[in-house]
Amino acid sequence: MQVIKQDQVQEKIITIRNQKVIVDTDVAQLYGVETKRVNEAVKNNPEKFPNGYLFELNKQEKDELVENFDRFKKLKHSSVPLKVFTEKGLYMLATILKSPEALETTLAIIDTFAKVRELGRAVNQIQSLPENSPNQKTLIEHTGDLIADLMIPENELAVTGTETTYEMNFAIFKIKRTIKKGK
C-alpha cells in the first residue's frame, strides 16, 4: 500500500469557480483506482452528491484546465465531461470507496484541506494585527510552518533551522520563509 502524503494532495488542489477542488482524474490517481470507477461511484450514489459537492466543467473551463496544467493534456480530446470534487464531495466519496488506500488518501485529503484553510485564516489575521507586535511575529512563524508543511515533502530532509521575515507595505503583505536543511 502506498501512503499518500499531504504534498501529493496539495499539488492537485486547484481553484475553479472560486472553489478549491480536485479533478476526477486526480482523485482517481490519489485513490489508486480508474477515473471510471470514481465516476461510477458518483453515478450510482447521486443522493450523496447534492449541489456543492461536485460539478462538471464546461468546455471553456476544461480547455483552460488542459492549457494550464500539463497533467491534463491527455484529456484534450476526451468527450467525457470532467467532474471536479469540492472538499465536501471528497469526504462523501470517501464513504463510498472502501479500501485501506482509500482510508489513507481520505486522511491526507482532510489534513491538507484543513491546513489550507488554516493558512488562509492565519494570513488574514496577520494583516489585522498591529505591525511588529509579538502576536503578529508568532503568527507569521506559524504561517511559515504551515507553508513548509504544505510545500515540502515529508521525510525529504531534516530541517536544521528556519528563518521567517515579513514586510508590510500599504497594500502588500509579503512573507519570506527560509528553511535550512541538511542530510
N, C-alpha and C positions, 0 to 999 in steps of 0.2 A: 504494500500500500504506500502510495506517495503522499507525503504530508504537504498540504497546501500552506504556503507562507503568506503573511499579510501583504508583502510587496508584490506577490503574484496576483493577488486580488486587486490591490490598489492600482496597478498599471492597466487594469481592464475597465475601471470605472471611468465613464465619460459623461459629459453633460449634454443632454438633448432636451429641448423644450423646458429649459431651466430646471431640470431634474437630474440627479445623479442616477445613472442607470448602467446596466451591463447587458451587452448584446447577447442574444440567444446562443450564437456560436461560441462566444467566450464562456458563457455559463456552462455549456456542454463540455468544453475543454476543462474547466475547473472541476466539474463533477466526474470527468473521465467517462463520459457517455457520448453517443452521437447526438448531433443537434436534433435529428428527427425524433429521438426519444424524449428530449425536453419538450418539444412542441406537441408530441402525442400526450404527454402528461398534462399539458395545459388544455388540449382539446378534450381529453377525457374527464376533466375536472373543472368545467367552466365556472361553476359556483364558487370555486376557491380563488378566482382571479377577477374580481369586480374592477370597475374603473379605478385607475390609480395604482393598480398592481403591475400592469404591463400594458404596452401599447405597440401597435405596428408602425413602422416608419413609412412615411410616404416616399414617393420616388425621389423628390428633391433631397430629403434627409438621407436616404440611402446613398444617393450619388455623392453627397458631401462627405459621408462617412467613408466611402470607398476611396475618395480622392485624398482625404486627410490622414488615413490610417492604413499603412501597408498591409497589416494583417487581414484586412477586409478585401483586398484586391481580387481574391478568388470569387467573391460574391458579386462582382460587377455585372455579370450576365445571368445571374440567377433570377428565375421568375418567382421564386418563393419569397413572400414578404418577410422582412426581418422583424423580429419581435425584440423588444428591449424590456428588461425587468427592472422595476424600481426596487428599493430596499424591501418594501412590504411584499412585493411579488417574489423576491428571492427567499424570504422567510417562508412564504406559503409553499413555494416549490420544494423547500426542504422537508415539508410534511409529507410530500408525495414520493420523492426519491429516497429510498431506504437502502443504505449500504454504509459500511464503515467509511468509505471515501466521501460519501455524501455528508456524513456527520462532520468529518474533519473540514470539508470545504465550507459547510454552513458556519462552523465556529470561526473560521478565518474570515468569512464574509461579514459576520456580525462584528467581530473585533475591528475590522478595517473600517466599516461604516461608522462605528462608534468613535474611532479615532479621528476620522474626517470631520464628523460633527463637532467633536471636542476642539479640534484645531480651529474650526470656524468661529466657535464661541470665544475661544481664547484671543484670537486676532481682533474680534470686535471689542472685547473687554479691554485689551491693551490700549486701544485708541481712546477709550473713555477715562482712563486713569491719568492723573497728573504726571507730566513728563518728569523722568528721573526719580520717581517715587520708588521706595523699596518694593511695594506691591507690583509696580509695573516691571521692575527688573526681574522679580521672581517669576512673574507670568511670562515674560519673554524667554527666560530659561526653560520653563515648562513647554512653551511653544516650540522652541528649538528641539527639545527632546521628542515631542510628538512628530515633528517633521523628520527627524532622524529615524524614528521607529517606522514611519511610513515609507521612507525612501531608501533605506539601507537594508539589504537582505540580512536576515538574522544569521548569526554564526559566520559571517563573512570574514571579519577581522575583529580583534578585540579593540575596544575604544580605550585609548590611553589618556585622553583628555579632551575637553571641549571648551569652546570659547564662543560666546554669543555677544554680538554688538548690535545696536539698533540706532536708527536715525529717524527723527520725525521732523518733517517739514510741514508747510501749510496744508497741503492736500495729499501728501505722500507719506506712507509709512513703509519702512524697509527694514527687514531683519536679515542679518548675515550670520550664518552658523558655520563655524569651522570645527571639524571633527578630526582629531589626530588619532591615527590608527597605527597599530603595529601588529606583527605576526606573533 
